[in-house]
């Protein structure tokens, strides 16, 4: 039993003996990682996004990545067994759904990355989510320093030996549930999911590791959109527009069957947004159908 409660999670006391033992048999996330690849069909998705944006000429434009993040948040709310993490050999249920992702500040090789972390409330309409994501990305790409930027600049001024000590101390405090929430609040490594839209920079076929620091138990990489040959309904090959998604998952928090079923919710949102969100031309309504 831990002496202190965590500000970001609730200790799970009813897990099976095998599940409770797994964090002691597999101590790190990359020792426990399971990789999974899937392809999402965009036959309905891309026309829906085009019509959705055309119906809102003055509003922020929705992208495939926005829809992907909204679908992931929906899956995490509907399947809370995916929204867990392991700390110091114990499994916790996370308080809230938080997604982190990185955005390039410019389309240059030397352009820095802005890492963004946002909370995704339950039942948030897709339109509101797009507006928040657009604002978060704009803020991350701007010149004004955010709290996470200030913290990073502060610590990177330390000499190497002091920086190693500071990070080691943070890890120690985190293991014993003593790390202040103020240090987790904006930290992108304390999130339900870390996502990367590598397809936006022309990169495909990439798996990403999990981070040992922090609490992220799930990493999703969205690849390039393009034509792929698939087996059609009549058994013959046909060309469909698809996107590759590659996942890394810490299997200590739940079993693979539960994880696959949960990720299927996000896949269904991306592949059939009209069913999850509503008709693309309906402004300000019909979007409470999909909780996110």
N, C-alpha and C positions, 0 to 999 in steps of 0.2 A: 504493500500500500504506500503510495506517495504521501509525503508529509504535507504538501501544498497542492492546491488546485491550479490548473492552468487557466489563463485568461482566454485562450483561443479554442479550448476543447474540453469535453467531458469524458472522464475515464469510463470505458466500457467494462462492466463487471459480469456480463452474462455471455461472453464469447465462449465457444467450445474449448475444452482442454487442449485440443490440437492447435487451434488458432492462437490460444494464449501462449503456447510453447514456441510457435514459429519465430517471433522476434528474438528469441534467445538462440535458436538454431541458425538463423540468418540475421546477422546483426546490422548489416547495412542495406540501403535501398538498392544499390546496384548488384548486391549479392542475391536480392530477392526479386529482381525485375523480370517481367514477362513482356515480350515484344509482340505486337499484333498489327497486322496490315489489313486494310480494307480499301475498297474503291467505292465511291459514292456517285450514283448516276445523276447527272445534272440536266436531263432532258426537260424536266418541269421547272427546275430551279432558275436557270438563267433567264428564260422568258418572264417568269414571275418577278424576279428582281428588276428587270427592265421596266415592266409595267408598274411596279411599286414605286420606282423612282420617277417615272413619268407622271404619276398621279400626285407627286409632291415636288413640283419644280422649285419651290422656295426652300425646301427643307434639306437636311443633310442626306447624302446619297448612301443607301444601304449597299453593302458589298457581301460577297460570299463569306468573307471572314467574320463579318458582323453576325450573319445568320448561323455560322458554325459556333461562335461563342455563345449566342443566345440558346442554341440547341444543347450545348454542353451544360449550361447553367440549368436548363430545364431538367436534364437527366440527373444532375446532382441533387436537385430539390426533390424529384420524384423517387429517386433511389438513394437515400441517405447513406446506405451501406458503402457507397463509393466515396463518400465525402468524409473519409477517415484518414488518420495518420498514426505513425508509430513514433513514440519518444521514450527513450530509456527502457526499452523492452515492453512498453505498455501500449495498448491500442486506444485511441481517443476518437470520439465523434466530434467533428469540427463544429464550432459555433458560426454559422453563416456560410454562404457560398462566395468564394473569392477567386477570381481568375486573374492571372498575370500573363502578360505578353510583351514582346519587344517590338519596337518600331524604329526603323532607320530615320535619322533626322534629315537625311538627304540621300539622293541616289548617287553617291560617290563611294569609292572603296574606303576612303578615310573618314567617312561620316560616322559620328558616334551613334551608339544605340541608346534609345530612351526606353527604359523598362517601366511598364504601367501596370498597376494593380487596382482592380475595381471590385467592389462588392456588387453582387447581382441579387436583388431582392426577389422573393417568390412572387409570381404572377405579374412581373413587370411586363407591360406591353412591348412588343418588338420595336415600335416606333420610338418609344421613350428610351429603350436600350440603345438604339442607333444614335440618338442625340447625345447620350452620355458617352458612348464610345468615341464618337467624333470629337466631342469636347476634350475627353481624356487624351486622345492622340494629339490633338492640337496643342494642348498644354504641355505634353511630353516633348513635342518637337520645338516648342518655343524656347526663348532665351531665358525666361524667368526660372530661377532655381526652385524646384519642388523640395519637400521635406526629405525625400529619399536621396536627392542630389546633394543636399546640404550635408546629410549624414555621411555619404560616400566621400565627399571632398574632405570632410573633417578627419575621418579615419585614415584616408590615404596620405595625409600629411605626416603620419607617424613614421618613424624609422621602421625597417622591416621587423626587428626583434620585438618592438612594442606593438606593432600591428598583429603579429602572430599571437602575442600574449592577450591582446584585446579580443581577438576572435576566439581563442581558446577559452577565455573567461566567459564569453557569450555562450559558447557551446555548453560549458559546465552549468551555467545558470539555467539554460534551456532544458538540459537533462533533468534538473531538479525542480523544474516548474517555478523558477525564480526570475526568469527573464521578464522585465517589465513589458506590459502590452504596448507602451509607447514605442518600443524598439521593434515590435512585430507589425504594428499597425500599417505602416507604409512599405514594409519589406516585402518585395515580390517573391521571396523564397518561402514565405509563410502564406500559402494559398492552396486552394482545392485543386487547381489545375494550372499548369504552365503551358501556353500554346505558342506556336511559332508558325507564321504564315510564310514559309520559305518559297512557296509557289509564286509569291508576288515579286521575288527577285530571281525567278527562273530556275529555282533549285528543286529537284525531285529526288526520290529514292533515299531519303535520309531518316534514320532513326536517331532519337536524341536520348541521352542518358538521363537518369534522375539525379537530383542534387542531394548530397549527403547532408549539407547544411540546410536548416529550415524544416519544413513539413510537407512539401509537395510530394504527393503520392502518384500523380498522373501527369504525363506529358503527351501532348498531341501535336503532331506536325502536319500541316496542310500543305500538300504539294501543288504541282502545276495542273491547271485545267487544260484538257486536251482530248483528242479523239483516241479511243482505244477499241480494239476488236474484242467483242464479247459473243457469247452464245445467245442467240435470240430465242424467243418463245417457241419458234418452230424448229429449234435445234440447229439452225444454220448460223454461220458467223455474220455479225453485223457490226457497224461502227457506231459507237455511242460516245457522247461527251461525258467524261468522268473526271473526278479528282481523287488523287491518292491521299489517304490519311494513315499515318503510322503512329502507333501508340506505344508508350512505355508505362508499365503499371506495376506498382508494388503489391505483390500477391499476398503479403502478410495481412493486409487490411480486410481482404475478402477473397472468395474463390473466383476462379476464372469464369465460371458460368454466370455468376452474378455480375461481374464486370462486363462481360460481353452483352448481356441483356440490357445493362444500363447504357452502354455506348450505342446500342441500337436505337435508343430514343433520340439521341443526337443525330444519328444517321437519318432517321425518319423525318426529322425537322428539315434537314438540308435537302433531302430528296423530294419532299412533298410539302413545301412551305405553305401552300394554300390551305392544306388540311390543318397544319399546326398553328398558323398565324391568322389566316383569313384571306379573302379576296384581295388582290393587290391594289385595286382601285378604291377600296373602302378606307377612307381617311378617318382616323380617330375612333374606330369601332371595330368589332369583330376580332380583336387581338388578345382578348383575355382567355381565348381557348387554349393557348399554350402557356403554361406557367413557366417562368424563367427567372 
